[in-house]
Amino acid sequence: MSTSADLRSVDPVPSNFEKAAELSNRKPGTNEPAPDAAKKPLPANNSWLYHLLTNTQKYSAFLFTAFLGLHATTVIVAPLFGMDAANKTLSFTRAIYHAPFAESILVYGAIVAHLLSGWGLRIRKMVHDYQKYGQLKTSKYISNISLTGMFFTPIIVGHIVVTRIVPLYVSGDSSYVSLDYIGHLVDHHRILGNFALIGIATITGLHVSAGLKKFLGVRSTWAKNVFKYGLYAYFAALLVSVVQYNRMGAAAGFVGDLYNQYIAVYMPF
């Protein structure tokens, strides 16, 4: 029979605690101790590199959004008031972002900076995950902003090729490109033309909306509703403008022949 001298208090620690702690410090799938790097936590997000990449991604997005605001006003909003008014708006906005260095900064510079900083942040996370876990972590979940961004990049490149590079290649000048070019393209091939027009505008609206909510730190229900109904209005204007482009028909004369030469480069059918 035990006496009071045999009884002593002990900490309520499970008997397998030390074994579990030992196993957690081993390499995944082996009995070898984990290297010191794998035991280190992820560095805090206050390093100069992290701030450089996040700020570059954020403010390059703001720069490019300024250009997109002008462009969307011309291509989607202005056609609601007639194509003549839309082409006049195009002449005005083109004078702004075709000014010296404006296009290089607002368009090409902002796109390159945004892409490089985004890839830099992803590579940084992969490296730190490998240092912490000893392997690269994968996730089946893709955020809306990442998903639309993957489509947005080739869409923007294709848009630049169709509206800037091809005209420069064919005629050495892109000044003939107007909203009539969109109407001519839609008339040339109804299915592909409308698919391209709606696809570009849809992916752009979704990606820009998701990105602005992220970078502006939108949290309140009121602010989220502003973005939601603003996006609804954007898509409603898009549908009306698509109808307008389908009603334009093909351009005539010299300009129409020039547009056919442009289209033959990337749509030879």
Sequence and secondary structure as in RCSB ss.txt:
>XXXX:A:sequence
MSTSADLRSVDPVPSNFEKAAELSNRKPGTNEPAPDAAKKPLPANNSWLYHLLTNTQKYSAFLFTAFLGLHATTV
IVAPLFGMDAANKTLSFTRAIYHAPFAESILVYGAIVAHLLSGWGLRIRKMVHDYQKYGQLKTSKYISNISLTGM
FFTPIIVGHIVVTRIVPLYVSGDSSYVSLDYIGHLVDHHRILGNFALIGIATITGLHVSAGLKKFLGVRSTWAKN
VFKYGLYAYFAALLVSVVQYNRMGAAAGFVGDLYNQYIAVYMPF
>XXXX:A:secstr
   TTT        TTHHHHHHHHTB TTSSSB  HHHHS    TTSHHHHHHHHHHHHHHHHHHHHHHHHHIII
IIGGGG HHHHHHHHHHHHHHHTSTTHHIIIIIIHHHHHHHHHHHHHHHHHHHHHHHHSS    S   HHHHHHH
HHHHHHHHHHIIIIIHHHHHHS  TT SHHHHHHHHHH HHHHHHHHHHHHHHHHHHHHHHHHHHTT  SHHHHH
HHHHHHHHHHHHHHHHHHHHHHH    HHHHHHHHHHHHHH   
